[in-house]
């Protein structure tokens, strides 16, 4: 088992862009207003467990339903492309702003906002190019950051301001577009 700094950095950045926790701050603030409180620890733990399970069992689940990883990676690149377009163009395609209940820390925060379809697809797509231990480190790095953001949402909102959050979201959207195209190209042989 060998750790590769380059792979860890790449997977961390890809997951950071897909999870888009900074871009989700407005949604998190709204959920917090509706629910009164968000359990940052619970949301982070549940999202981490979901991602790790999918990282290691996702391929097996795909085999059960008759799909190969390359096909899923191509589908994933399209989902990532859609997420990137959402970030760049300011659209809301995937993130649900449904009413928050007592379970707001789990649904919709841990799943699908943090560990949603885009994240799960990205994990399997990354697994076609990088080793699992490096992806796992990338997940852990991101979840530490997610926890920090969840704990400090109000401070970050004041610090970055609306303009700062929009700039971050659009910058990571462009990076995500490039990643989606690379994943598509690598899994189609183009």
Backbone as ProteinMPNN parsed JSONL, in Angstrom:
{"seq_chain_A": "XXXXXXXXXXXXXXXXXXXXXXXXXXXXXXXXXXXXXXXXXXXXXXXXXXXXXXXXXXXXXXXXXXXXXXXXXXXXXXXXXXXXXXXXXXXXXXXXXXXXXXXXXXXXXXXXXXXXXXXXXXXXXXXXXXXXXXXXXXXXXXXXXXXXXXXXXXXXXXXXXXXXXXXXXXXXXXXXXXXXXXXXXXXXXX", "coords_chain_A": {"N_chain_A": [[0.851, -1.178, 0.0], [0.881, 1.948, -1.111], [1.147, 5.4, -0.696], [0.352, 8.192, -2.704], [1.186, 11.393, -3.244], [0.465, 13.121, -5.336], [-1.806, 11.832, -6.435], [-3.466, 11.916, -4.186], [-3.777, 14.698, -3.841], [-5.042, 15.334, -6.286], [-7.42, 13.738, -6.179], [-8.519, 14.832, -3.888], [-9.002, 17.5, -4.666], [-10.789, 17.107, -6.801], [-12.965, 15.871, -5.481], [-13.51, 17.934, -3.692], [-14.443, 19.91, -5.431], [-16.707, 18.615, -6.497], [-18.293, 17.962, -4.237], [-18.698, 20.525, -3.32], [-18.983, 22.158, -0.972], [-18.627, 24.786, -0.128], [-20.112, 26.201, -2.013], [-22.532, 25.278, -1.25], [-23.161, 26.587, 1.046], [-25.204, 28.644, 1.189], [-27.517, 27.006, 1.006], [-27.173, 25.379, 3.244], [-27.336, 27.283, 5.274], [-30.008, 28.046, 4.971], [-31.277, 25.611, 5.58], [-30.489, 25.37, 8.236], [-31.833, 27.54, 9.336], [-34.504, 26.716, 8.991], [-34.595, 24.259, 10.396], [-33.504, 24.895, 12.83], [-31.234, 23.844, 14.016], [-28.251, 22.203, 13.015], [-26.714, 19.104, 13.061], [-23.537, 18.923, 12.903], [-21.506, 16.994, 13.283], [-22.876, 14.531, 13.001], [-23.884, 14.731, 10.362], [-21.486, 14.891, 8.901], [-20.235, 12.444, 9.579], [-22.102, 10.503, 8.627], [-22.132, 11.102, 5.853], [-19.447, 10.557, 5.253], [-19.254, 7.784, 5.82], [-21.101, 6.784, 3.922], [-19.762, 7.473, 1.525], [-17.371, 6.0, 1.757], [-18.326, 3.365, 1.849], [-19.487, 3.235, -0.707], [-17.217, 3.629, -2.265], [-15.778, 1.237, -1.877], [-17.69, -0.824, -2.229], [-19.221, -0.115, -4.353], [-18.51, -0.878, -6.996], [-19.031, -3.619, -6.928], [-21.784, -3.551, -6.525], [-22.525, -2.456, -8.952], [-21.822, -4.554, -10.692], [-23.682, -6.448, -9.95], [-25.987, -5.385, -11.044], [-25.308, -5.495, -13.668], [-23.492, -3.666, -14.898], [-20.442, -2.131, -16.064], [-17.432, -0.61, -14.741], [-16.287, 1.328, -16.427], [-18.456, 2.148, -18.035], [-20.058, 3.243, -16.055], [-18.361, 5.245, -15.244], [-18.337, 6.876, -17.51], [-21.023, 7.653, -17.554], [-20.94, 8.938, -15.119], [-19.17, 11.012, -15.715], [-20.814, 12.573, -17.269], [-22.747, 13.327, -15.399], [-21.116, 14.776, -13.656], [-20.367, 16.773, -15.428], [-22.855, 18.035, -15.751], [-23.242, 18.943, -13.119], [-21.119, 20.744, -12.983], [-21.89, 22.605, -14.917], [-24.116, 23.556, -13.638], [-22.885, 24.889, -11.504], [-21.344, 26.836, -12.841], [-23.197, 28.238, -14.397], [-25.073, 28.963, -12.572], [-27.372, 27.494, -12.103], [-29.975, 25.433, -10.623], [-30.053, 22.225, -10.405], [-29.667, 19.723, -9.107], [-29.6, 19.988, -6.297], [-31.707, 19.765, -3.684], [-34.11, 21.779, -2.109], [-35.942, 21.139, -0.156], [-38.378, 21.148, 2.533], [-37.032, 21.276, 5.808], [-36.661, 18.84, 8.331], [-36.619, 17.053, 11.449], [-34.622, 15.322, 10.778], [-32.774, 16.661, 9.264], [-29.983, 16.789, 9.308], [-29.177, 14.385, 8.29], [-30.782, 13.763, 5.945], [-31.659, 16.383, 3.984], [-28.905, 16.937, 4.077], [-26.433, 15.278, 4.674], [-26.923, 13.317, 2.773], [-28.657, 14.117, -0.047], [-26.881, 16.297, -0.423], [-24.127, 16.514, 0.471], [-22.959, 13.866, 0.099], [-23.938, 12.985, -2.558], [-25.429, 11.943, -5.709], [-23.599, 12.857, -7.63], [-21.197, 12.842, -6.182], [-20.931, 10.109, -5.516], [-20.786, 8.963, -8.057], [-18.47, 10.197, -8.954], [-16.582, 9.062, -7.222], [-16.441, 6.372, -8.128], [-15.613, 6.862, -10.711], [-13.116, 8.052, -10.255], [-11.856, 5.867, -9.186], [-11.215, 4.366, -11.372], [-8.867, 5.415, -12.23], [-7.161, 5.996, -10.084], [-5.624, 4.823, -6.991], [-7.347, 3.075, -4.356], [-6.624, 3.657, -1.653], [-5.531, 6.213, -1.832], [-7.693, 7.684, -2.751], [-9.339, 7.327, -0.566], [-7.947, 8.786, 1.394], [-8.283, 11.294, 0.222], [-11.061, 11.525, 0.522], [-11.265, 11.643, 3.336], [-9.793, 13.986, 3.9], [-11.455, 15.856, 2.647], [-13.801, 15.524, 4.149], [-13.051, 16.403, 6.642], [-12.715, 19.069, 6.055], [-15.372, 19.635, 5.273], [-16.689, 19.263, 7.723], [-15.535, 21.369, 9.184], [-16.539, 23.554, 7.712], [-19.33, 23.192, 8.08], [-19.498, 23.625, 10.831], [-18.775, 26.272, 10.948], [-20.384, 27.883, 9.318], [-21.858, 30.326, 9.434], [-19.869, 32.228, 10.073], [-18.173, 31.951, 7.84], [-19.871, 32.795, 5.819], [-20.142, 35.511, 6.393], [-17.431, 36.262, 6.161], [-16.606, 35.624, 3.457], [-18.627, 36.708, 1.924], [-21.361, 37.308, -0.374], [-20.485, 37.675, -3.02], [-17.864, 36.603, -2.975], [-18.437, 33.883, -2.441], [-19.852, 33.237, -4.767], [-17.839, 33.578, -6.709], [-15.991, 31.55, -5.954], [-17.602, 29.274, -6.37], [-18.045, 29.372, -9.165], [-15.415, 29.223, -10.15], [-14.619, 26.647, -9.278], [-16.468, 25.27, -10.725], [-15.58, 25.503, -13.387], [-13.178, 24.06, -13.208], [-14.259, 21.576, -12.621], [-15.661, 21.056, -14.993], [-13.531, 20.59, -16.773], [-12.46, 18.298, -15.585], [-14.584, 16.5, -15.916], [-14.612, 16.237, -18.702], [-12.098, 15.079, -19.097], [-12.435, 12.599, -17.72], [-14.45, 11.462, -19.299], [-13.14, 11.272, -21.789], [-10.972, 9.552, -21.118], [-12.292, 7.161, -20.541], [-13.631, 6.471, -22.808], [-11.853, 6.201, -24.786], [-11.282, 8.201, -26.534]], "CA_chain_A": [[0.0, 0.0, 0.0], [1.732, 3.118, -1.246], [0.421, 6.651, -0.853], [0.885, 9.037, -3.757], [0.76, 12.766, -2.95], [-0.195, 13.661, -6.525], [-3.149, 11.249, -6.487], [-4.231, 12.438, -3.041], [-4.142, 16.083, -4.163], [-6.017, 15.337, -7.382], [-8.715, 13.243, -5.704], [-9.044, 15.809, -2.928], [-9.521, 18.646, -5.415], [-11.974, 16.671, -7.548], [-14.056, 15.713, -4.511], [-13.83, 19.267, -3.175], [-15.261, 20.583, -6.443], [-18.0, 17.919, -6.638], [-19.071, 18.141, -3.006], [-19.026, 21.949, -3.38], [-19.522, 22.56, 0.329], [-18.669, 26.251, -0.068], [-21.256, 26.609, -2.816], [-23.747, 24.842, -0.556], [-23.367, 27.376, 2.267], [-26.55, 29.232, 1.245], [-28.493, 25.935, 1.278], [-26.967, 24.977, 4.641], [-27.881, 28.364, 6.107], [-31.468, 27.941, 4.9], [-31.651, 24.411, 6.348], [-30.292, 25.689, 9.649], [-32.951, 28.421, 9.727], [-35.738, 25.934, 9.051], [-34.525, 23.206, 11.414], [-33.055, 25.45, 14.093], [-29.895, 23.341, 14.357], [-27.713, 21.113, 12.195], [-25.707, 18.323, 13.773], [-22.387, 18.852, 12.003], [-20.805, 15.717, 13.465], [-23.695, 13.463, 12.432], [-23.912, 14.905, 8.907], [-20.162, 14.555, 8.377], [-20.006, 11.011, 9.755], [-22.967, 9.746, 7.714], [-21.635, 11.313, 4.494], [-18.167, 9.834, 5.136], [-19.547, 6.345, 5.76], [-21.71, 6.518, 2.615], [-18.737, 7.549, 0.484], [-16.432, 4.879, 1.895], [-19.037, 2.154, 1.417], [-19.617, 3.251, -2.165], [-15.877, 3.473, -2.841], [-15.36, -0.161, -1.846], [-18.744, -1.758, -2.636], [-19.928, 0.409, -5.519], [-18.229, -1.69, -8.173], [-19.789, -4.869, -6.755], [-23.192, -3.229, -6.764], [-22.684, -2.295, -10.393], [-21.778, -5.884, -11.313], [-24.963, -7.107, -9.67], [-26.987, -4.896, -11.993], [-24.808, -5.711, -15.023], [-22.757, -2.53, -15.455], [-19.003, -2.104, -15.802], [-16.97, 0.658, -14.165], [-16.079, 2.305, -17.503], [-19.771, 2.697, -18.385], [-20.478, 4.092, -14.944], [-17.484, 6.423, -15.267], [-18.826, 7.751, -18.578], [-22.256, 8.248, -17.026], [-20.499, 9.846, -14.064], [-18.603, 12.224, -16.307], [-21.947, 13.393, -17.705], [-23.329, 13.915, -14.182], [-20.162, 15.788, -13.203], [-20.497, 17.874, -16.379], [-24.089, 18.749, -15.404], [-22.974, 19.664, -11.871], [-20.238, 21.87, -13.302], [-22.7, 23.61, -15.604], [-24.934, 24.147, -12.584], [-22.042, 25.816, -10.754], [-20.899, 27.943, -13.681], [-24.333, 29.022, -14.887], [-25.945, 29.347, -11.463], [-28.611, 26.73, -12.155], [-30.2, 24.488, -9.53], [-30.57, 20.998, -10.985], [-29.58, 18.562, -8.239], [-29.708, 20.245, -4.866], [-33.087, 19.907, -3.273], [-34.293, 22.698, -0.995], [-37.18, 20.733, 0.501], [-38.525, 21.524, 3.937], [-36.159, 20.55, 6.733], [-37.311, 18.238, 9.481], [-35.664, 16.667, 12.496], [-33.534, 14.537, 10.189], [-32.091, 17.515, 8.3], [-28.544, 16.507, 9.298], [-28.966, 13.202, 7.451], [-31.428, 14.053, 4.673], [-30.893, 16.3, 2.743], [-27.536, 17.436, 4.188], [-25.427, 14.243, 4.419], [-27.317, 12.758, 1.487], [-27.755, 14.098, -1.194], [-26.076, 17.506, -0.648], [-22.69, 16.228, 0.589], [-22.661, 12.588, -0.56], [-25.018, 12.76, -3.504], [-25.173, 11.157, -6.917], [-22.358, 13.322, -8.246], [-20.077, 12.379, -5.37], [-20.81, 8.654, -5.666], [-20.317, 8.724, -9.415], [-17.086, 10.651, -9.004], [-15.741, 8.074, -6.54], [-16.191, 5.231, -9.014], [-14.827, 7.351, -11.842], [-11.747, 8.209, -9.768], [-11.305, 4.53, -8.933], [-10.681, 3.825, -12.629], [-7.554, 6.006, -12.5], [-6.354, 6.163, -8.883], [-5.746, 3.727, -6.031], [-8.379, 3.276, -3.337], [-6.121, 4.295, -0.434], [-5.359, 7.646, -2.098], [-9.044, 8.242, -2.8], [-9.799, 7.33, 0.825], [-7.323, 9.952, 2.037], [-8.985, 12.445, -0.348], [-12.373, 11.592, 1.184], [-11.073, 12.076, 4.722], [-9.412, 15.408, 3.856], [-12.652, 16.625, 2.324], [-14.792, 15.462, 5.222], [-12.554, 17.302, 7.691], [-13.067, 20.412, 5.591], [-16.837, 19.739, 5.35], [-17.022, 19.449, 9.136], [-15.136, 22.743, 9.524], [-17.497, 24.469, 7.084], [-20.619, 23.056, 8.76], [-19.374, 24.243, 12.153], [-18.495, 27.703, 10.839], [-21.117, 28.411, 8.171], [-22.199, 31.745, 9.592], [-18.625, 33.013, 9.976], [-17.71, 31.927, 6.451], [-20.779, 33.628, 5.027], [-19.744, 36.906, 6.633], [-16.072, 36.458, 5.677], [-16.52, 35.573, 2.002], [-19.663, 37.518, 1.291], [-22.07, 36.668, -1.481], [-19.633, 37.725, -4.208], [-16.793, 35.628, -2.789], [-19.0, 32.541, -2.601], [-20.161, 33.049, -6.189], [-16.574, 33.42, -7.43], [-15.496, 30.202, -5.655], [-18.478, 28.298, -7.019], [-17.805, 29.398, -10.609], [-14.05, 28.741, -10.399], [-14.612, 25.195, -9.159], [-17.284, 24.757, -11.825], [-14.709, 25.39, -14.562], [-12.281, 22.929, -12.936], [-15.078, 20.374, -12.718], [-15.914, 20.819, -16.424], [-12.32, 19.982, -17.335], [-12.361, 16.943, -15.024], [-15.616, 15.694, -16.566], [-14.161, 15.95, -20.06], [-10.98, 14.125, -18.988], [-12.99, 11.285, -17.381], [-15.159, 10.964, -20.484], [-12.121, 10.922, -22.788], [-10.193, 8.4, -20.662], [-13.097, 5.941, -20.491], [-14.192, 6.171, -24.122], [-10.748, 5.986, -25.706], [-11.177, 9.317, -27.506]], "C_chain_A": [[0.895, 1.238, 0.0], [0.875, 4.366, -1.491], [1.136, 7.525, -1.87], [0.317, 10.44, -3.556], [0.001, 13.372, -4.129], [-1.629, 13.141, -6.637], [-4.028, 11.781, -5.364], [-4.688, 13.866, -3.326], [-5.211, 16.142, -5.25], [-7.386, 14.867, -6.894], [-9.344, 14.213, -4.713], [-9.673, 16.991, -3.65], [-10.784, 18.284, -6.195], [-13.166, 16.55, -6.6], [-14.479, 17.056, -3.934], [-14.758, 20.002, -4.145], [-16.64, 19.941, -6.552], [-18.871, 18.122, -5.409], [-19.543, 19.589, -2.911], [-19.645, 22.448, -2.074], [-19.573, 24.083, 0.464], [-19.853, 26.792, -0.866], [-22.583, 26.237, -2.168], [-24.037, 25.657, 0.702], [-24.745, 28.039, 2.296], [-27.647, 28.198, 1.563], [-28.395, 25.514, 2.74], [-27.546, 26.023, 5.587], [-29.408, 28.288, 6.138], [-31.965, 26.726, 5.694], [-31.546, 24.678, 7.846], [-31.419, 26.593, 10.161], [-34.233, 27.626, 9.91], [-35.74, 24.937, 10.197], [-34.135, 23.742, 12.78], [-31.64, 25.038, 14.445], [-29.516, 22.241, 13.38], [-26.638, 20.425, 13.002], [-24.539, 18.076, 12.822], [-21.679, 17.508, 12.07], [-21.566, 14.587, 12.789], [-23.694, 13.547, 10.907], [-22.581, 14.481, 8.286], [-19.9, 13.058, 8.459], [-20.829, 10.186, 8.772], [-22.477, 9.889, 6.273], [-20.327, 10.55, 4.262], [-18.401, 8.337, 4.981], [-20.159, 5.975, 4.404], [-20.668, 6.505, 1.505], [-17.768, 6.371, 0.549], [-17.085, 3.572, 1.46], [-19.127, 2.105, -0.099], [-18.266, 3.091, -2.844], [-15.502, 1.997, -2.939], [-16.412, -1.14, -2.354], [-19.47, -1.319, -3.897], [-19.741, -0.432, -6.77], [-18.977, -3.016, -8.117], [-21.271, -4.664, -7.006], [-23.466, -3.068, -8.253], [-22.705, -3.641, -11.11], [-23.086, -6.626, -11.117], [-26.028, -6.664, -10.672], [-26.478, -4.9, -13.443], [-24.109, -4.53, -15.676], [-21.272, -2.666, -15.163], [-18.606, -0.707, -15.341], [-16.78, 1.717, -15.249], [-17.406, 2.951, -17.912], [-20.267, 3.644, -17.298], [-19.643, 5.368, -14.913], [-17.92, 7.397, -16.355], [-20.113, 8.434, -18.13], [-21.911, 9.277, -15.948], [-19.917, 11.126, -14.617], [-19.715, 13.145, -16.795], [-22.63, 14.065, -16.519], [-22.424, 15.034, -13.67], [-20.226, 17.017, -14.119], [-21.734, 18.712, -16.047], [-23.91, 19.548, -14.113], [-22.116, 20.897, -12.126], [-21.017, 22.98, -14.004], [-23.612, 24.32, -14.608], [-24.129, 25.21, -11.827], [-21.689, 27.045, -11.58], [-22.063, 28.853, -14.069], [-25.305, 29.448, -13.793], [-27.295, 28.659, -11.482], [-28.771, 25.885, -10.899], [-30.873, 23.263, -10.119], [-30.687, 19.877, -9.961], [-29.878, 18.821, -6.779], [-31.127, 20.602, -4.49], [-33.186, 20.822, -2.067], [-35.622, 22.409, -0.285], [-37.202, 21.186, 1.951], [-37.637, 20.653, 4.814], [-36.981, 20.037, 7.904], [-36.246, 17.898, 10.512], [-34.462, 15.925, 11.933], [-32.692, 15.348, 9.212], [-30.588, 17.237, 8.228], [-28.219, 15.307, 8.419], [-29.496, 13.473, 6.045], [-32.005, 15.449, 4.772], [-29.421, 16.664, 2.869], [-26.482, 16.371, 3.876], [-25.66, 13.595, 3.058], [-28.594, 13.438, 1.047], [-26.854, 15.328, -1.351], [-24.583, 17.212, -0.572], [-22.326, 14.97, -0.195], [-23.809, 12.232, -1.492], [-24.583, 11.941, -4.7], [-23.858, 11.562, -7.581], [-21.126, 12.825, -7.512], [-19.852, 10.883, -5.556], [-20.271, 8.289, -7.046], [-18.845, 9.089, -9.549], [-16.154, 9.633, -8.354], [-15.427, 6.887, -7.443], [-15.377, 5.654, -10.232], [-13.359, 7.511, -11.449], [-11.07, 6.858, -9.584], [-10.763, 3.886, -10.207], [-9.274, 4.333, -12.906], [-6.616, 6.045, -11.3], [-6.578, 5.006, -7.917], [-6.715, 4.095, -4.907], [-7.858, 3.992, -2.098], [-5.918, 5.801, -0.629], [-6.706, 8.352, -2.183], [-9.601, 8.35, -1.381], [-9.22, 8.517, 1.593], [-7.992, 11.236, 1.535], [-10.362, 12.635, 0.281], [-12.222, 12.165, 2.587], [-10.693, 13.559, 4.787], [-10.646, 16.276, 3.606], [-13.654, 16.64, 3.461], [-14.341, 16.287, 6.43], [-12.915, 18.738, 7.318], [-14.571, 20.65, 5.667], [-17.271, 20.003, 6.789], [-16.704, 20.882, 9.579], [-16.142, 23.75, 8.962], [-18.85, 24.408, 7.79], [-20.601, 23.735, 10.129], [-19.274, 25.764, 12.074], [-19.229, 28.378, 9.682], [-21.394, 29.896, 8.29], [-20.97, 32.644, 9.477], [-18.13, 33.091, 8.534], [-18.577, 32.794, 5.552], [-20.404, 35.103, 5.179], [-18.371, 37.202, 6.027], [-16.002, 36.558, 4.147], [-17.507, 36.509, 1.308], [-20.28, 36.786, 0.116], [-21.21, 36.608, -2.737], [-18.511, 36.7, -4.122], [-17.273, 34.202, -2.979], [-19.317, 32.253, -4.063], [-18.9, 32.841, -7.02], [-16.006, 32.021, -7.205], [-16.3, 29.146, -6.399], [-18.192, 28.235, -8.515], [-16.404, 28.884, -10.958], [-13.992, 27.221, -10.311], [-15.496, 24.544, -10.221], [-16.461, 24.551, -13.081], [-13.754, 24.208, -14.398], [-13.036, 21.62, -13.114], [-15.419, 20.047, -14.174], [-14.723, 20.114, -17.072], [-12.161, 18.546, -16.848], [-13.365, 16.017, -15.7], [-15.183, 15.293, -17.975], [-13.019, 14.94, -20.043], [-11.49, 12.721, -18.673], [-13.69, 10.662, -18.576], [-14.159, 10.461, -21.519], [-11.372, 9.651, -22.39], [-10.986, 7.098, -20.689], [-13.776, 5.613, -21.807], [-13.104, 5.909, -25.142], [-10.6, 7.088, -26.752], [-9.919, 10.111, -27.29]], "O_chain_A": [[1.574, 1.533, 0.984], [0.007, 4.386, -2.363], [2.365, 7.592, -1.897], [-0.889, 10.65, -3.683], [-0.999, 14.062, -3.933], [-2.555, 13.909, -6.899], [-5.207, 12.064, -5.576], [-5.845, 14.211, -3.085], [-6.169, 16.908, -5.147], [-8.397, 15.517, -7.16], [-10.561, 14.394, -4.701], [-10.761, 17.435, -3.283], [-11.735, 19.065, -6.242], [-14.247, 17.065, -6.884], [-15.666, 17.294, -3.711], [-15.731, 20.633, -3.733], [-17.639, 20.647, -6.685], [-20.059, 18.422, -5.531], [-20.662, 19.851, -2.471], [-20.7, 23.082, -2.078], [-20.478, 24.611, 1.111], [-20.517, 27.735, -0.436], [-23.627, 26.804, -2.493], [-25.056, 25.438, 1.356], [-25.406, 28.004, 3.334], [-28.587, 28.492, 2.301], [-29.414, 25.315, 3.401], [-28.175, 25.68, 6.588], [-30.026, 28.445, 7.192], [-32.969, 26.817, 6.401], [-32.406, 24.264, 8.624], [-31.897, 26.426, 11.283], [-34.967, 27.837, 10.876], [-36.744, 24.778, 10.891], [-34.412, 23.1, 13.793], [-30.919, 25.791, 15.099], [-30.36, 21.444, 12.968], [-25.755, 21.075, 13.561], [-24.559, 17.131, 12.034], [-21.296, 16.947, 11.043], [-20.971, 13.774, 12.083], [-23.519, 12.531, 10.234], [-22.558, 13.795, 7.264], [-19.394, 12.466, 7.505], [-20.303, 9.264, 8.148], [-22.413, 8.898, 5.546], [-20.127, 9.966, 3.198], [-17.811, 7.699, 4.109], [-19.778, 4.968, 3.806], [-20.687, 5.627, 0.643], [-17.391, 5.812, -0.481], [-16.459, 2.763, 0.775], [-18.875, 1.066, -0.71], [-18.185, 2.47, -3.904], [-14.974, 1.553, -3.959], [-16.052, -2.199, -2.869], [-20.259, -2.084, -4.451], [-20.69, -0.674, -7.516], [-19.496, -3.486, -9.129], [-21.931, -5.501, -7.623], [-24.509, -3.49, -8.753], [-23.503, -3.852, -12.023], [-23.544, -7.344, -12.006], [-26.864, -7.461, -11.096], [-27.139, -4.372, -14.337], [-24.134, -4.407, -16.901], [-20.88, -3.24, -14.146], [-19.35, 0.255, -15.527], [-17.081, 2.889, -15.019], [-17.47, 4.164, -18.112], [-20.822, 4.705, -17.584], [-20.152, 6.443, -14.595], [-17.88, 8.61, -16.152], [-20.276, 9.642, -18.303], [-22.515, 10.348, -15.879], [-20.136, 12.205, -14.066], [-19.576, 14.367, -16.741], [-23.043, 15.222, -16.605], [-22.901, 16.106, -13.298], [-20.15, 18.154, -13.652], [-21.678, 19.941, -16.057], [-24.365, 20.688, -14.015], [-22.355, 21.962, -11.556], [-20.821, 24.16, -13.713], [-23.854, 25.522, -14.716], [-24.635, 26.297, -11.546], [-21.729, 28.168, -11.077], [-21.935, 30.077, -14.071], [-26.246, 30.2, -14.048], [-28.265, 29.183, -10.934], [-27.796, 25.647, -10.186], [-32.088, 23.239, -10.315], [-31.685, 19.157, -9.94], [-30.372, 17.929, -6.09], [-31.671, 21.616, -4.928], [-32.435, 20.666, -1.104], [-36.329, 23.327, 0.131], [-36.175, 21.559, 2.518], [-37.509, 19.45, 4.591], [-37.88, 20.717, 8.399], [-35.12, 18.393, 10.452], [-33.398, 15.904, 12.552], [-31.964, 14.768, 8.406], [-29.982, 17.435, 7.175], [-27.123, 15.214, 7.867], [-28.744, 13.418, 5.071], [-32.836, 15.661, 5.656], [-28.727, 16.7, 1.852], [-25.715, 16.527, 2.925], [-24.723, 13.358, 2.296], [-29.585, 13.324, 1.769], [-26.118, 15.403, -2.334], [-23.836, 17.618, -1.463], [-21.463, 15.021, -1.071], [-24.559, 11.29, -1.238], [-23.515, 11.329, -4.706], [-23.097, 10.71, -8.038], [-20.135, 12.436, -8.13], [-18.718, 10.439, -5.732], [-19.411, 7.419, -7.181], [-18.073, 8.371, -10.184], [-15.067, 9.367, -8.866], [-14.281, 6.445, -7.515], [-14.548, 4.89, -10.726], [-12.464, 7.15, -12.213], [-9.866, 6.719, -9.798], [-9.947, 2.966, -10.14], [-8.558, 3.754, -13.723], [-5.4, 6.12, -11.474], [-7.58, 4.297, -8.001], [-6.877, 5.265, -4.56], [-8.552, 4.841, -1.539], [-6.113, 6.578, 0.306], [-6.843, 9.491, -1.735], [-10.251, 9.336, -1.034], [-9.93, 9.174, 2.355], [-8.242, 12.155, 2.314], [-10.782, 13.762, 0.544], [-12.964, 13.065, 2.98], [-11.206, 14.299, 5.626], [-10.851, 17.294, 4.266], [-14.29, 17.663, 3.713], [-15.179, 16.815, 7.162], [-13.362, 19.519, 8.158], [-15.011, 21.726, 6.071], [-18.116, 20.862, 7.043], [-17.504, 21.523, 10.261], [-16.546, 24.684, 9.655], [-19.453, 25.445, 8.068], [-21.587, 24.351, 10.531], [-19.641, 26.464, 13.017], [-18.728, 29.355, 9.125], [-21.181, 30.645, 7.337], [-21.029, 33.702, 8.852], [-17.721, 34.152, 8.063], [-18.079, 33.448, 4.636], [-20.358, 35.845, 4.198], [-18.166, 38.267, 5.445], [-15.397, 37.488, 3.615], [-17.23, 37.029, 0.227], [-19.767, 35.759, -0.329], [-21.208, 35.597, -3.44], [-18.237, 36.0, -5.097], [-16.589, 33.397, -3.61], [-19.077, 31.146, -4.544], [-18.89, 32.019, -7.936], [-15.584, 31.369, -8.159], [-15.731, 28.229, -6.99], [-18.106, 27.142, -9.075], [-16.233, 28.185, -11.956], [-13.387, 26.573, -11.166], [-15.286, 23.383, -10.573], [-16.617, 23.542, -13.769], [-13.543, 23.443, -15.34], [-12.512, 20.667, -13.691], [-15.459, 18.874, -14.546], [-14.894, 19.158, -17.827], [-11.767, 17.672, -17.62], [-13.036, 14.876, -16.023], [-15.368, 14.148, -18.388], [-12.975, 14.041, -20.883], [-11.038, 11.751, -19.281], [-13.541, 9.468, -18.836], [-14.307, 9.365, -22.059], [-11.158, 8.77, -23.223], [-10.397, 6.028, -20.847], [-14.433, 4.578, -21.918], [-13.388, 5.445, -26.247], [-9.879, 6.926, -27.736], [-9.668, 11.078, -28.009]]}, "name": "protein", "num_of_chains": 1, "seq": "XXXXXXXXXXXXXXXXXXXXXXXXXXXXXXXXXXXXXXXXXXXXXXXXXXXXXXXXXXXXXXXXXXXXXXXXXXXXXXXXXXXXXXXXXXXXXXXXXXXXXXXXXXXXXXXXXXXXXXXXXXXXXXXXXXXXXXXXXXXXXXXXXXXXXXXXXXXXXXXXXXXXXXXXXXXXXXXXXXXXXXXXXXXXXX"}
